[in-house]
Amino acid sequence: MIVGNWTSPSSSEADGSEAEASEEEYGMTQFDKRNISMMMDFYEMTMANGYFHDRDAEKKVVFDVFYRKNPDQGGFAIFAGLEQVIEYVENMRFSEEDIAYFRGQRLFSEEFLSYLRDFHFHGDIYAFAEGTIMYPDEPILTVVADLIDAQLVETAILAQINHQSLIATKARRIVRAADGRAVSDFGARRAHNMDAATYGARAAYIGGVVGTATVSAGQMFGIPVSGTMAHSWVMFYGDEFEAFKHYAEIYPDATVLLVDTYDVIHSGIPNAIRVAKEVLEPMGKRLRGVRIDSGDLAYLSKRLRAMLDEAGLQDCKIVVSNSLDEFTIASLLNQGACIDSFGVGERLITARSEPVFGAVYKIAAVGENGHFSPRIKVSENVEKITNPGLKDVYRVYDAKGQAVADLLAVCGEEVDMSKPFRYVDPQKPWKNRSFEGCTAKNLRRLYVQDGKRTQELPTLDEIRSYVKAQLDNEIWQEEQRFENPHRHYLDMTPDYYELKMGLLHETRKQHA
């Protein structure tokens, strides 16, 4: 998996020569150093081996990725991680070391291991555009591929989409709670590992944070990075004023001082003001900000604002951190806290309030006699009954451009909104309902064909802007509430509803 375009200053920048560094030296990717094709559940390999020996390896199948409920009882989620999925399938391979490992399990035939030696993913992937606002039970990504190809990519696809969609969604909730104030990702040290920190920062940026403290994410993805000092800087110098003074002299254009090492009111802020007056202002510079990382943030921020304003530092920003999330931020602002920006760590990077996204990967159709025969999973739990077959997903908009529902249709079915269009609400199928005066957009595109990407992917900033544009202009504000959000409807065309009900009826007869 390529995690970024690793670049280095050319030799001409380093020593004045015109020669550039070799691709071998600076063109490395994380996939070169760590083959993550082995990031799978073992059952994928045992099933693949079984399919191979049953001569089913090249039978075409359809698998859908979808999820069943929004995190934190929210009204929507954000689709993220697609770029890493595409990079994964493009680079998937098995090394001799991998094959030797499988041989050591004493389960797989030499014929199958030889097949793996030349394996490359040759399937197709249809998906929502990365950053699309999404809802439960709709296929956000579909793999159409030979059976073994489709089976082997399951875990890696889910790992990327589950993690990044979770963090992007959580970040958006936090950004919304901040009500226009900047939010930065401070979470790397609390992330579950280094990959979680790096890709979590990417997802958080998609969700709307303005930057990250994680340098690897800044380097790989071009996310703005920020950071000032820790308490250890102040404690090293012993004297708080001297610590602040040294920092201001080194970074006069970006001085943000951490003022809660000893005593915010009686030491931190007085010393910060003194540095502003005695060190920065003689240089023609201003104190950019102060940060507090402990204590009663609402009370302290109001005291700080009054002290800074009295000292003529009305432009000095107040930054806070310390176990923040959307609920604590909303509470602080409701208390009238004087805060200009938030640094959010563990509760963002781990999505602590609900740390599992829950996307699943289920077979939806099998190639038979030149067409795809739909498959359905039936369960005692109604919410676990799947939506079968190859299908299209449309977003339906009213005359004002607001998204009123999503619509499942048989793949290739005509959806003509130029006249009243009848649909079925699967929760109330007895009602006769139609969309009138609406338009519809097919949400899914072909991103991978025969194992290769079909189009240039958007930049991270473009994905981030796409998220914001949808939430500002298309998605109902009622769906964006934290408490009891409006449910976004997932409807079906009559043809698709009949397909699903017919398959359910047939399955009941077969397994009665």
C-alpha positions in Angstrom: 0.0 0.0 0.0 1.4 3.3 -1.0 1.0 5.7 1.9 2.5 8.9 0.3 4.8 10.1 -2.4 8.1 10.1 -0.5 10.2 12.8 -1.9 13.5 14.2 -0.9 15.5 17.3 -1.9 17.3 16.6 -5.1 21.0 16.6 -5.1 21.0 20.0 -6.7 19.2 21.4 -3.7 21.5 19.6 -1.3 24.9 20.3 -2.9 24.4 22.4 -6.0 24.6 19.6 -8.5 21.9 18.8 -11.1 21.7 15.1 -10.4 18.6 13.8 -8.7 18.2 11.1 -6.2 17.5 7.6 -7.6 14.0 6.1 -7.6 15.4 3.2 -5.6 16.6 5.6 -2.9 13.7 8.0 -2.6 10.8 6.3 -4.5 10.2 3.9 -1.7 6.7 3.3 -0.5 5.4 1.6 2.6 4.3 -1.3 0.3 8.0 -1.8 -0.6 9.0 -2.1 3.0 6.1 -4.0 4.4 3.9 -6.2 2.2 0.5 -5.9 3.7 -1.1 -8.4 1.3 -0.8 -10.7 4.3 -3.1 -8.5 6.3 -6.1 -10.9 6.1 -8.1 -13.3 8.2 -6.8 -16.8 7.9 -10.2 -18.1 6.7 -9.8 -16.1 3.5 -6.8 -18.3 2.6 -8.5 -21.6 3.6 -11.6 -20.7 1.6 -9.4 -19.6 -1.4 -7.6 -22.9 -1.3 -10.9 -24.7 -1.2 -12.3 -22.7 -4.1 -9.1 -23.4 -6.1 -9.4 -27.2 -5.7 -13.2 -27.1 -6.4 -12.2 -25.4 -9.7 -14.3 -22.3 -8.7 -11.4 -19.9 -8.6 -12.5 -18.0 -11.7 -16.2 -17.9 -11.0 -17.4 -14.3 -10.9 -18.9 -12.9 -7.7 -20.2 -9.7 -6.3 -19.4 -8.5 -2.7 -20.8 -5.4 -1.1 -19.4 -3.3 1.7 -22.0 -1.7 3.9 -22.6 -0.8 7.6 -25.7 -1.2 9.8 -25.8 1.9 12.1 -24.2 5.3 12.4 -21.6 5.9 15.1 -22.7 7.7 18.3 -26.4 7.4 17.2 -25.7 10.1 14.7 -27.6 10.8 11.5 -24.9 10.0 8.9 -21.3 8.9 8.4 -18.5 9.9 6.1 -17.0 7.5 3.6 -13.2 7.5 3.9 -10.2 5.2 3.1 -11.0 4.6 -0.6 -7.6 5.8 -1.8 -5.8 3.3 0.4 -8.1 0.5 -0.8 -7.2 1.2 -4.4 -3.5 1.4 -3.6 -3.8 -1.9 -1.8 -5.5 -3.9 -4.6 -3.1 -2.4 -7.2 -0.1 -3.6 -5.3 -1.3 -6.9 -3.9 1.1 -9.8 -4.3 2.6 -12.7 -2.3 6.4 -13.0 -1.8 8.4 -16.1 -1.5 8.5 -15.5 2.2 4.7 -15.3 2.4 4.4 -18.5 0.4 6.9 -20.3 2.7 4.8 -19.2 5.7 1.7 -20.7 4.2 3.5 -23.9 3.3 4.5 -24.1 7.0 0.8 -24.3 8.0 0.6 -27.7 6.3 -2.9 -27.0 4.9 -2.3 -25.8 1.4 -1.4 -27.7 -1.7 1.7 -26.9 -3.8 -0.5 -26.2 -6.7 -2.4 -23.5 -4.8 0.9 -22.1 -3.4 2.2 -21.9 -7.0 -1.0 -20.1 -8.0 -0.3 -17.5 -5.3 3.1 -16.8 -6.6 1.7 -15.1 -9.7 -1.4 -13.7 -8.0 -2.5 -10.1 -8.8 -6.0 -8.7 -8.2 -7.9 -8.5 -11.5 -11.3 -7.4 -10.3 -13.4 -4.3 -10.6 -14.3 -1.9 -7.7 -17.3 0.4 -7.7 -17.6 2.9 -4.9 -18.9 6.1 -3.6 -16.5 9.0 -4.1 -14.3 9.4 -1.0 -15.9 11.9 1.3 -19.5 11.0 0.4 -22.0 11.3 3.2 -23.4 7.8 3.6 -26.1 5.9 5.5 -26.7 2.4 6.8 -27.4 -0.6 4.6 -26.4 0.9 1.3 -23.5 -0.6 -0.7 -20.7 2.0 -0.3 -18.2 -0.2 -2.2 -18.7 -3.2 -4.4 -16.1 -5.7 -5.6 -16.9 -7.6 -8.8 -14.2 -10.2 -9.3 -13.1 -13.8 -9.6 -14.1 -15.6 -6.4 -10.6 -15.9 -5.0 -9.7 -12.3 -5.8 -12.9 -11.1 -4.1 -12.3 -13.3 -1.0 -8.7 -12.4 -0.4 -9.2 -8.6 -0.2 -12.0 -8.7 2.4 -10.1 -7.9 5.6 -7.8 -5.2 4.2 -10.7 -3.3 2.6 -12.8 -3.4 5.8 -9.8 -2.4 7.9 -9.2 0.8 5.8 -12.8 1.8 5.5 -13.9 1.0 9.0 -11.0 2.9 10.6 -10.9 6.0 8.4 -14.7 6.3 8.1 -15.0 6.1 11.9 -12.4 8.8 12.5 -13.7 11.1 9.7 -17.2 10.9 11.1 -16.0 11.6 14.7 -13.9 14.5 13.5 -16.9 16.0 11.8 -19.0 15.9 14.9 -16.2 17.6 16.9 -15.8 20.3 14.2 -19.5 20.9 14.2 -19.5 21.3 18.0 -16.7 23.8 17.8 -19.0 26.1 15.8 -16.5 27.7 13.5 -13.5 27.6 15.8 -10.4 25.7 14.6 -9.9 22.1 15.6 -6.5 20.3 15.4 -5.7 16.7 15.7 -3.4 16.1 18.7 -4.0 12.4 19.0 -0.9 10.5 17.8 0.4 9.4 21.2 -3.0 8.0 22.1 -3.6 6.2 18.8 -3.6 2.4 18.8 -0.4 2.3 16.8 1.6 4.4 14.3 -0.6 3.5 11.3 -3.7 4.5 13.3 -2.1 7.8 14.1 -1.1 8.5 10.5 -4.2 7.4 8.7 -6.4 8.7 11.6 -4.9 12.2 10.9 -5.8 11.8 7.2 -9.3 10.8 8.1 -9.7 13.6 10.7 -8.6 16.1 8.0 -11.3 14.8 5.7 -13.7 15.3 8.5 -12.8 19.0 8.9 -9.9 19.5 11.3 -7.6 22.2 10.2 -4.3 20.4 10.8 -2.4 17.8 12.8 0.5 17.4 15.2 1.5 14.1 13.5 4.5 14.8 11.3 4.2 11.5 9.3 0.7 12.5 8.2 1.9 16.0 7.3 4.7 14.6 5.1 2.6 11.8 3.5 -0.6 13.7 2.8 0.3 17.4 2.8 -1.8 18.1 5.9 -0.8 21.3 7.7 1.2 20.5 10.8 1.4 22.5 14.0 3.0 22.2 17.5 4.7 24.4 20.0 6.0 23.1 23.3 5.3 20.5 26.0 5.5 21.0 29.8 9.0 19.5 29.7 10.3 22.6 27.9 9.1 24.8 30.8 10.3 22.3 33.4 13.8 21.9 31.8 14.6 25.6 32.2 13.2 25.6 35.7 12.2 29.3 35.5 9.0 29.7 33.6 9.8 33.2 32.3 13.2 32.1 31.0 11.6 29.1 29.3 9.0 31.4 27.6 11.7 33.9 26.7 13.9 31.3 25.0 11.0 30.0 23.0 10.0 33.5 21.9 13.5 34.4 20.8 13.7 31.2 18.7 10.2 31.4 17.2 9.2 35.1 17.3 6.7 34.7 14.5 4.9 31.7 16.0 5.0 32.1 19.7 2.3 30.1 21.5 3.0 29.5 25.1 1.8 26.6 27.3 0.8 28.4 30.5 -0.4 25.7 32.9 2.8 24.0 34.0 2.7 25.7 37.5 -0.1 28.1 38.0 -2.1 29.5 35.1 -3.4 32.7 36.7 -0.6 33.7 39.0 2.4 32.5 37.0 1.7 31.3 33.5 -0.3 34.3 32.1 1.8 37.0 33.9 5.0 35.5 32.4 3.4 35.2 29.0 2.4 38.8 29.1 5.8 39.8 30.3 7.4 37.9 27.3 5.0 39.7 25.0 6.0 43.1 26.3 9.7 42.6 27.0 10.7 40.2 24.2 8.3 40.2 21.3 7.1 43.8 21.1 10.6 45.2 21.0 11.1 42.9 17.9 7.9 44.2 16.3 6.2 40.9 17.0 3.0 39.8 18.7 2.3 36.9 21.1 0.3 34.6 18.9 -1.4 32.5 21.5 -1.5 30.7 24.9 -2.5 27.2 25.5 -4.0 25.5 28.6 -4.1 21.7 29.0 -5.6 21.2 32.4 -8.0 22.7 34.9 -11.5 24.2 34.5 -11.2 25.2 30.9 -14.3 27.4 30.9 -13.4 29.3 34.0 -9.7 29.6 33.1 -10.3 30.8 29.5 -12.5 33.6 30.7 -9.9 34.7 33.3 -7.2 34.5 30.6 -9.2 36.5 28.1 -9.7 39.3 30.6 -6.1 39.4 31.6 -4.8 39.4 28.0 -7.2 42.1 26.9 -6.3 44.3 29.9 -2.6 43.9 28.8 -3.5 45.1 25.2 -3.2 41.5 23.8 -6.7 41.3 22.3 -5.3 39.5 19.3 -3.7 36.7 21.4 -5.6 33.5 20.8 -6.5 31.0 23.5 -6.0 27.4 22.6 -7.2 24.5 24.9 -6.7 20.8 24.9 -7.2 17.9 27.5 -9.6 15.0 26.7 -11.9 17.0 24.5 -14.7 15.7 22.3 -17.9 17.1 20.8 -19.8 16.9 24.1 -17.2 18.7 26.2 -16.6 21.3 23.5 -20.3 22.0 23.2 -20.5 22.3 27.0 -17.6 24.7 27.2 -19.1 27.0 24.6 -22.5 26.9 26.3 -20.7 28.1 29.4 -19.4 31.1 27.5 -15.8 29.9 27.4 -13.4 32.3 25.6 -11.7 29.7 23.4 -10.4 30.3 19.9 -9.3 26.8 18.9 -9.2 23.3 20.2 -6.5 20.6 20.2 -8.3 17.2 20.3 -6.5 14.0 21.0 -7.5 10.6 22.4 -11.2 11.0 22.0 -10.8 11.8 18.3 -8.1 9.5 17.2 -9.7 6.5 19.0 -13.3 7.6 18.5 -13.5 6.7 22.2 -17.3 7.1 22.6 -17.9 4.4 20.0 -14.7 2.9 18.7 -16.1 0.3 16.2 -17.6 1.4 12.9 -19.0 -2.0 11.9 -18.8 -2.1 8.1 -19.2 -5.7 6.7 -18.4 -7.5 3.5 -21.1 -9.7 2.2 -21.6 -11.7 -1.0 -24.5 -10.3 -3.1 -24.4 -12.2 -6.3 -22.7 -15.1 -8.1 -22.1 -15.4 -11.8 -24.2 -18.2 -13.3 -25.0 -18.9 -17.0 -23.8 -15.5 -18.2 -25.5 -13.4 -15.6 -25.3 -12.6 -11.9 -27.7 -14.6 -9.7 -28.5 -12.6 -6.5 -27.7 -14.0 -3.1 -29.3 -12.9 0.2 -28.3 -13.5 3.9 -31.3 -14.2 6.0 -31.3 -13.7 9.8 -33.5 -13.8 12.8 -32.4 -10.2 13.2 -34.2 -8.2 10.6 -31.4 -5.6 10.4 -29.0 -8.4 9.3 -30.9 -9.4 6.2 -28.8 -8.2 3.3 -29.8 -6.3 0.1 -29.1 -8.8 -2.7 -27.8 -8.6 -6.2 -26.0 -6.1 -8.3 -27.6 -2.7 -7.7 -27.2 1.0 -8.1 -27.5 3.6 -5.4 -29.1 7.0 -6.2 -29.3 10.1 -4.1 -32.6 11.9 -4.6 -32.8 15.7 -4.3 -35.7 18.0 -4.1 -36.1 21.2 -6.1 -34.0 23.1 -3.6 -31.1 20.6 -3.9 -31.7 19.0 -0.5 -31.1 15.3 -0.3 -34.4 13.7 0.7 -33.6 10.0 0.4 -31.3 7.4 -1.1 -32.7 4.9 -3.5 -31.7 1.3 -4.3 -32.3 0.2 -7.9 -31.6 -2.9 -9.9 -28.2 -2.4 -11.6 -28.8 -0.6 -14.9 -32.5 0.1 -14.1 -33.7 3.4 -15.5 -34.5 6.0 -12.8 -36.4 8.8 -14.6 -37.3 11.6 -12.3 -38.7 13.9 -15.0 -42.1 12.6 -14.0 -43.5 11.3 -10.7 -41.4 8.2 -9.8 -42.9 5.5 -7.6 -40.8 4.0 -4.9 -41.2 1.6 -2.0 -40.3 2.5 1.6 -39.2 -1.0 2.8 -40.3 -0.2 6.3 -43.8 0.7 5.1 -44.2 -1.2 1.8 -48.0 -0.9 1.8 -47.9 2.8 1.2 -48.1 4.2 -2.4 -45.4 6.8 -2.6 -43.7 8.8 -5.4 -40.9 11.3 -5.8 -42.2 14.4 -7.5 -40.2 17.4 -8.8 -36.9 15.6 -7.8 -33.6 14.8 -9.4 -31.4 11.7 -8.8 -27.7 11.1 -9.0 -26.0 7.7 -9.1 -23.5 7.8 -6.2 -21.2 5.1 -7.4 -18.4 5.1 -9.9 -16.0 2.5 -11.4 -12.7 3.2 -9.7 -10.8 -0.1 -10.5 -11.1 -2.2 -13.6 -9.2 -5.4 -14.1 -7.1 -4.4 -11.1 -6.1 -0.9 -12.2 -7.5 2.4 -11.3 -9.7 4.0 -14.0 -9.5 7.7 -13.0 -7.4 10.2 -11.2 -8.3 10.4 -7.5 -9.1 13.8 -5.9 -6.6 15.5 -3.6 -7.1 15.4 0.2 -8.2 19.0 0.2 -10.7 18.3 -2.6 -12.2 15.4 -0.5 -12.3 17.6 2.6 -14.1 20.4 0.6 -16.6 17.8 -0.8 -17.6 16.8 2.7 -18.2 20.4 3.7 -20.1 21.2 0.6 -22.5 18.3 1.1 -23.1 19.1 4.8 -23.5 22.8 4.1 -25.7 22.5 1.0 -27.3 19.1 0.6 -27.8 17.3 3.9 -30.6 18.4 6.1 -29.5 20.1 9.3 -31.9 17.9 11.1 -29.8 14.9 10.2 -26.7 16.6 11.7 -28.2 17.0 15.2 -26.3 15.1 17.9 -29.6 14.2 19.7 -32.3 12.3 17.9 -31.2 13.1 14.4 -33.7 12.8 11.5 -33.4 9.4 9.8 -32.3 9.5 6.2 -34.6 7.2 4.2 -33.2 4.3 2.1 -36.0 3.5 -0.4 -36.2 1.0 -3.2 -37.5 1.0 -6.7 -40.5 -1.3 -7.1 -38.4 -3.6 -9.3 -35.7 -3.9 -6.7 -38.1 -4.4 -3.8 -39.8 -7.2 -5.8 -36.4 -8.8 -6.4 -35.5 -8.8 -2.7 -38.9 -10.1 -1.6 -39.0 -12.8 -4.2 -35.5 -14.0 -3.2 -36.6 -14.0 0.5 -39.7 -16.0 -0.3 -37.7 -18.5 -2.4 -35.0 -18.9 0.3 -37.7 -19.6 3.0 -39.1 -22.3 0.8 -35.7 -23.9 0.3 -34.8 -23.9 4.0 -38.2 -24.5 5.6 
